[in-house]
């Protein structure tokens, strides 16, 4: 197995892997929930169902962090046969712009040494 990691334009990461397994076997591992659970638990997903699907080629899932600011993202798996008889797997993980931008702005921390009045927060 070989892998490469590339920074995608914007807020995503792209990783490429060449696997020894046949494309049909890799497809089952990423698309059948019982197999997917071994490496991508349903608790990390916003929905058990795929967000988009091109059978045998590409599947996307929506994910949500379980801690504030609860950022949402999409992870897409693309497979294709490689020249060695195995599978080329591309994983693309992107933040959802419309949700993440607003939530990231809400979590902005201000400096403690400003001239503003302190705000008390209840625990």
Buried (B, 14 or more C-beta within 10 A) or exposed (E): EEEEEEEEEEBBBBBBBBBEBEBEEBBBBBBEEEBBEEEBEEEBBBEEEBBEEEEEEBBBBBBBEEEEBEBBBBBBBBBEEBEEEBBBBBBBBBBBEEBBEEBEEEEEEEEEEEEEEEEEEEE
